[in-house]
Amino acid sequence: MKRPDRALEAVQAALGAEHAAVYAYGVVGSRVGEGPREAEARTAYAAHRARRDALARTVRDLGGTPDAAAPAYALPFPVPDAAAAERLAAVLEDRVAGVYSDLVRAAEGPLRTEAARALREAAVRAVRWRGSGVAFPGLAERTRNRRHRQR
């Protein structure tokens, strides 16, 4: 049986990633321009807000107090235009997939199933933004090792 405190820590980490994603999708949405990418950014923003709210409830259900969102989050690189916004969205989704991968490992039962669903959704959004997929979504170390061996 998995430790409940480990699951709570992983849920809090996923909540933190969702807070950051909600913030960053505000930047993405303001830079991608009008059209299909704007609609995609709005859809992703809404999905991350819904996941964030569900995770806050899960933290409370596990006996914890949900971590609050920070007033702002540092972006991994400047986002001056639509191309950078699309790269940012792909990076965000990769990061979100990573924390859900950790939650899949830490959780069991319905929480594990929901974490796997969230991991899959983030991986699909990353592919849409990037235009290509990775071998092991949410497992950055495996992706890096595979790329390194292919060189």
Secondary structure, 3 states (H helix, E strand, C coil): CCCHHHHHHHHHHHHHHHHHHHHHHHHHHHHCCCCHHHHHHHHHHHHHHHHHHHHHHHHHHCCCCCCCCCCCCCCCCCCCCHHHHHHHHHHHHHHHHHHHHHHHHHCCHHHHHHHHHHHHHHHHHHHHHHCCCCCCCCCHHHHHHHHHHHC
